Amino acid sequence: MTVYLGTAGHIELVRTSVADALTGNIVNSFVNTTRDMFSFDYEIGTLLTGDFVEFKTTDGTNLDFIAASGWADSSVYPLGNWFVNIDQLGAIRLYNEFSDALAGESTGRIALASIARTIPIVCSVVNNTYRTFGEVTSYELTTDRETVDTSSLGDEFRQQYSTLITGSGRLDCFFDYRDGGQNELAIYLHKLLLRQKFGSEFKAKLYILSEGYGQGINADNDTIWHEITGIVTQVGIQCNSEDLLRSTISFVTTGEIKLRVQTITGTGYLLQQSGSKIRLEDSSGFVTLEETD
C-alpha cells in the first residue's frame, strides 16, 4: 500500500469574471501624466490590483491617453491589455508585468499622455494565466451527488435517481498582501468576495499530487489534480498574538468538476499498432524500449 503525504499538493488560481464589462469616459482631468495614473466613472472595488484588463474604445478611435511608449511597437491602437494597480482612491496605473503591478512602483509603469477630447471606453477583465496560490497550509474539496426519489406506490425498495453534482471546499493559508512576486496572495481572495460588478468567481487547479515528488511506484512525474470554477462565499481571518495571521476562504463550485490524472512512468514500452503493449513470450511482463544516452 502506498501512502501519500499532503506536502505533494498545491493550488493554482486564475482570475476571471462573470459580469459584463465596465463602460465609461476618459477625460483629460482624469489623467495625471506626472504620476501616470488615471480614472473613469467606475465603482471602486470592481477592479483589483493584479487584474489583467482590456481597455477598448467604443467609437473606434485610439486610446490616446496611453503614451506611444506604452505600446509594443510605439503605435497607439483602439484596444490594449495591461495589468492594473489600483490605489485606495481608485486611481489606475498600468503595467506590462504582474509582479510590477502588485508592487505599484514606478518600475515598469506605463506612461500616459494628455488628451483634448473625451474617449469612451469599455473595460473588462481578461485574465487567463494560472498562478500559484502562495503560503497555503491546507485545502479541502468535497464533491456531492444529489439524488431524486423515484419510488412508486407498491415498491418494496426505495428507488433513487442521480441528478446534479455540486462541490464545496475551503482554503487555509497565511495572510499576506504584498510582495507576492508571481504568486497570488490571500489578500486577493479577501478582496474578491467584496467585488460587486464582476462577482467573486475564480478558476483553480487543486493538486493532490504534483510532478516530481516521487510518492508511490514510478510516481516521479505523476500529477493528479481537480479543475474547478468556484465562487468565494466566505472569508475569515484569525488574529492571534502568539501565532501568524491566518486566512480561511470558503467556496462553492459553479460548474463542471474535473479530476485529472497524468501518469508518466520511467519505462518506455514497445507498442502494437493498436496502441497496446506487447507481452513477453513467458508472460512475465512487456517488451521495453532500450534506452540510449
C-alpha positions as CSV (number, residue, x, y, z in Angstrom):
1,M,0.0,0.0,0.0
2,T,1.3,3.4,-0.9
3,V,0.8,6.3,1.5
4,Y,0.6,9.9,0.1
5,L,1.5,13.0,2.1
6,G,-0.2,16.4,1.8
7,T,3.1,18.1,1.1
8,A,2.8,16.9,-2.5
9,G,-0.2,19.2,-3.3
10,H,-0.5,22.9,-4.2
11,I,-3.1,25.3,-5.7
12,E,-3.0,27.4,-8.9
13,L,-5.6,30.2,-9.4
14,V,-6.6,32.1,-12.5
15,R,-8.6,35.4,-12.2
16,T,-11.8,35.5,-14.1
17,S,-15.2,37.3,-14.0
18,V,-18.8,36.5,-14.9
19,A,-20.2,40.0,-15.3
20,D,-20.4,42.4,-18.2
21,A,-17.7,44.8,-19.0
22,L,-17.5,48.3,-17.5
23,T,-18.2,51.4,-19.6
24,G,-17.1,54.9,-19.0
25,N,-15.4,58.0,-20.4
26,I,-11.8,59.2,-20.1
27,V,-11.4,63.0,-19.9
28,N,-8.2,65.0,-19.6
29,S,-8.9,66.0,-16.0
30,F,-9.0,62.2,-15.1
31,V,-5.4,61.7,-16.5
32,N,-2.4,62.6,-14.4
33,T,0.7,62.4,-16.7
34,T,3.1,63.3,-13.8
35,R,2.2,60.2,-11.8
36,D,1.0,58.2,-14.8
37,M,-2.4,57.4,-13.3
38,F,-6.0,57.8,-14.5
39,S,-9.5,57.0,-13.6
40,F,-13.0,56.9,-15.1
41,D,-16.5,56.7,-13.7
42,Y,-16.4,53.2,-12.3
43,E,-17.3,51.8,-8.9
44,I,-14.2,51.5,-6.6
45,G,-13.5,47.9,-5.7
46,T,-14.6,46.5,-9.1
47,L,-11.1,46.3,-10.4
48,L,-8.4,44.7,-8.2
49,T,-4.6,45.2,-8.3
50,G,-3.1,42.5,-10.5
51,D,-6.1,42.1,-12.8
52,F,-5.2,41.8,-16.5
53,V,-7.6,44.3,-18.1
54,E,-8.6,45.0,-21.6
55,F,-9.4,48.6,-22.5
56,K,-11.2,49.3,-25.8
57,T,-12.7,52.4,-27.3
58,T,-16.3,52.2,-28.2
59,D,-16.1,54.7,-31.1
60,G,-13.2,53.1,-32.9
61,T,-10.7,55.8,-32.1
62,N,-7.3,55.2,-30.4
63,L,-6.6,55.1,-26.7
64,D,-4.7,58.4,-27.0
65,F,-4.4,58.8,-23.2
66,I,-1.8,56.0,-23.2
67,A,1.5,57.3,-24.5
68,A,3.1,55.7,-27.5
69,S,5.9,54.3,-25.3
70,G,3.4,52.1,-23.6
71,W,2.8,50.1,-26.7
72,A,5.0,47.3,-28.0
73,D,5.6,48.9,-31.4
74,S,5.2,52.5,-30.2
75,S,1.9,52.8,-32.2
76,V,-1.4,53.7,-30.4
77,Y,-4.4,51.4,-31.0
78,P,-8.1,51.3,-30.1
79,L,-7.5,48.2,-27.9
80,G,-4.9,47.2,-25.4
81,N,-4.2,44.9,-22.5
82,W,-2.3,45.7,-19.3
83,F,-2.0,44.7,-15.6
84,V,-3.5,47.3,-13.3
85,N,-2.6,48.7,-9.9
86,I,-5.5,50.3,-8.0
87,D,-4.8,52.7,-5.2
88,Q,-7.1,53.4,-2.2
89,L,-8.8,56.2,-4.1
90,G,-9.5,54.1,-7.2
91,A,-6.8,55.6,-9.4
92,I,-5.4,53.2,-12.0
93,R,-1.8,52.6,-13.1
94,L,-0.9,50.3,-15.9
95,Y,1.9,47.7,-16.1
96,N,3.1,45.1,-18.5
97,E,4.2,42.7,-15.7
98,F,2.0,41.1,-13.0
99,S,4.8,41.5,-10.3
100,D,5.3,45.2,-11.2
101,A,1.5,45.8,-10.9
102,L,1.5,44.2,-7.4
103,A,4.4,46.3,-6.3
104,G,2.8,49.5,-7.7
105,E,6.2,51.3,-8.0
106,S,7.5,53.4,-10.9
107,T,9.3,50.4,-12.3
108,G,7.6,49.1,-15.4
109,R,4.8,51.7,-15.2
110,I,3.1,52.7,-18.5
111,A,3.4,56.4,-19.3
112,L,0.2,58.4,-20.0
113,A,-0.4,61.3,-22.3
114,S,-2.7,64.4,-22.1
115,I,-5.8,64.3,-24.3
116,A,-8.0,67.1,-25.7
117,R,-11.2,65.0,-26.1
118,T,-13.4,62.6,-24.3
119,I,-12.6,59.0,-25.0
120,P,-15.4,56.5,-24.5
121,I,-14.1,53.1,-23.3
122,V,-15.2,49.6,-22.3
123,C,-13.2,47.7,-19.7
124,S,-13.2,44.0,-19.0
125,V,-11.0,41.5,-17.0
126,V,-9.4,39.1,-19.4
127,N,-7.0,37.1,-17.1
128,N,-6.2,33.6,-18.4
129,T,-2.9,32.7,-16.6
130,Y,-2.7,30.2,-13.8
131,R,-0.5,31.4,-10.8
132,T,0.5,29.6,-7.7
133,F,-1.6,30.5,-4.6
134,G,1.1,31.2,-2.1
135,E,1.5,30.3,1.6
136,V,-1.2,27.6,1.6
137,T,-1.2,25.3,4.6
138,S,-4.1,23.1,3.7
139,Y,-7.2,22.8,1.5
140,E,-10.2,20.6,1.1
141,L,-12.7,19.8,-1.6
142,T,-16.0,17.9,-1.1
143,T,-18.0,16.7,-4.1
144,D,-21.7,15.7,-3.7
145,R,-24.1,14.0,-6.0
146,E,-27.8,14.9,-5.4
147,T,-30.5,12.2,-5.8
148,V,-34.2,12.3,-6.5
149,D,-36.6,9.8,-5.0
150,T,-38.4,7.9,-7.9
151,S,-40.1,5.3,-5.8
152,S,-43.6,4.2,-6.8
153,L,-46.5,3.1,-4.7
154,G,-46.1,-0.7,-4.1
155,D,-42.3,-0.7,-4.4
156,E,-40.6,-2.8,-1.8
157,F,-37.3,-0.9,-2.1
158,R,-36.8,2.8,-2.4
159,Q,-35.7,3.9,-5.9
160,Q,-33.2,6.8,-6.3
161,Y,-32.1,8.7,-9.5
162,S,-28.8,10.6,-9.5
163,T,-29.0,14.2,-10.6
164,L,-26.8,17.2,-10.1
165,I,-23.2,17.3,-8.9
166,T,-22.1,20.1,-6.5
167,G,-18.8,20.9,-4.8
168,S,-17.6,23.0,-2.0
169,G,-14.3,23.5,-0.1
170,R,-12.0,25.6,2.0
171,L,-8.5,27.0,1.6
172,D,-6.3,27.7,4.7
173,C,-3.3,29.9,4.2
174,F,-1.1,32.5,5.9
175,F,-2.4,36.1,5.4
176,D,-0.2,38.3,3.2
177,Y,-1.0,41.3,1.0
178,R,2.2,42.4,-0.9
179,D,5.5,41.2,-2.4
180,G,3.9,38.1,-3.9
181,G,6.1,38.2,-7.0
182,Q,4.3,35.9,-9.5
183,N,2.2,34.3,-6.8
184,E,-1.4,35.1,-5.7
185,L,-1.8,36.0,-2.1
186,A,-4.6,35.8,0.5
187,I,-5.5,39.5,0.1
188,Y,-6.7,38.8,-3.4
189,L,-9.5,36.4,-2.3
190,H,-10.4,38.7,0.6
191,K,-11.0,41.5,-1.9
192,L,-12.6,39.1,-4.4
193,L,-15.5,38.4,-2.0
194,L,-16.3,42.2,-1.9
195,R,-16.2,42.8,-5.6
196,Q,-19.6,43.8,-6.8
197,K,-19.7,44.3,-10.6
198,F,-17.5,41.4,-11.7
199,G,-18.5,38.9,-8.9
200,S,-16.2,36.7,-6.9
201,E,-15.6,33.9,-9.3
202,F,-12.2,32.2,-9.9
203,K,-10.8,29.2,-11.6
204,A,-8.4,26.8,-9.8
205,K,-6.4,23.7,-10.1
206,L,-6.2,21.8,-6.8
207,Y,-3.2,19.5,-7.0
208,I,-3.3,16.3,-4.9
209,L,0.0,15.0,-6.3
210,S,2.5,17.3,-8.0
211,E,5.1,16.4,-10.5
212,G,8.5,15.5,-9.1
213,Y,7.5,14.4,-5.6
214,G,8.2,10.7,-6.2
215,Q,5.4,9.4,-4.0
216,G,4.4,5.8,-4.9
217,I,5.7,3.5,-7.5
218,N,7.1,5.3,-10.6
219,A,5.4,8.5,-9.5
220,D,8.3,10.8,-10.1
221,N,6.4,12.7,-12.8
222,D,2.8,11.7,-12.0
223,T,0.3,14.5,-11.4
224,I,-3.3,14.4,-10.0
225,W,-5.5,17.4,-9.7
226,H,-9.0,18.8,-9.7
227,E,-10.1,21.6,-12.1
228,I,-12.9,23.8,-10.8
229,T,-14.6,27.1,-11.3
230,G,-15.7,28.5,-7.9
231,I,-17.2,31.4,-6.2
232,V,-15.8,32.7,-2.9
233,T,-18.7,32.6,-0.3
234,Q,-16.9,33.3,3.0
235,V,-13.5,34.6,4.1
236,G,-12.2,34.8,7.6
237,I,-9.0,35.9,9.3
238,Q,-7.6,34.5,12.6
239,C,-5.6,37.1,14.6
240,N,-3.7,35.5,17.5
241,S,-0.9,37.3,19.4
242,E,1.0,34.1,19.7
243,D,0.7,33.0,16.0
244,L,0.9,34.2,12.5
245,L,-2.2,35.7,10.8
246,R,-4.1,33.0,9.0
247,S,-6.9,33.3,6.4
248,T,-9.7,30.8,5.8
249,I,-11.5,31.0,2.4
250,S,-14.7,29.0,1.7
251,F,-16.0,28.5,-1.8
252,V,-18.6,26.6,-3.8
253,T,-18.2,25.3,-7.4
254,T,-20.3,26.7,-10.2
255,G,-19.8,24.2,-13.0
256,E,-18.0,21.0,-14.0
257,I,-15.6,19.4,-11.6
258,K,-12.8,17.6,-13.4
259,L,-10.4,15.1,-11.9
260,R,-7.3,14.8,-14.0
261,V,-4.6,12.2,-13.8
262,Q,-1.3,12.5,-15.7
263,T,0.8,9.4,-15.4
264,I,4.3,9.3,-16.9
265,T,6.3,6.2,-16.0
266,G,10.0,5.9,-16.2
267,T,9.9,2.9,-18.5
268,G,9.1,3.0,-22.2
269,Y,7.3,0.1,-23.9
270,L,7.2,-1.2,-27.4
271,L,3.6,-0.8,-28.6
272,Q,1.5,-2.6,-31.2
273,Q,-0.2,-0.6,-34.0
274,S,-3.4,-0.6,-31.9
275,G,-1.5,1.2,-29.1
276,S,-1.4,-1.7,-26.6
277,K,1.8,-3.1,-25.1
278,I,3.5,-6.2,-26.4
279,R,3.7,-9.0,-23.8
280,L,6.8,-11.1,-23.4
281,E,6.6,-14.8,-24.5
282,D,6.8,-16.0,-20.9
283,S,4.1,-13.6,-19.9
284,S,6.3,-12.2,-17.2
285,G,5.9,-8.6,-18.4
286,F,6.1,-6.4,-21.5
287,V,8.7,-5.6,-24.2
288,T,10.5,-2.5,-23.1
289,L,12.4,0.0,-25.3
290,E,16.2,0.1,-24.9
291,E,17.3,3.5,-23.5
292,T,20.3,5.1,-25.1
293,D,22.3,8.1,-23.9
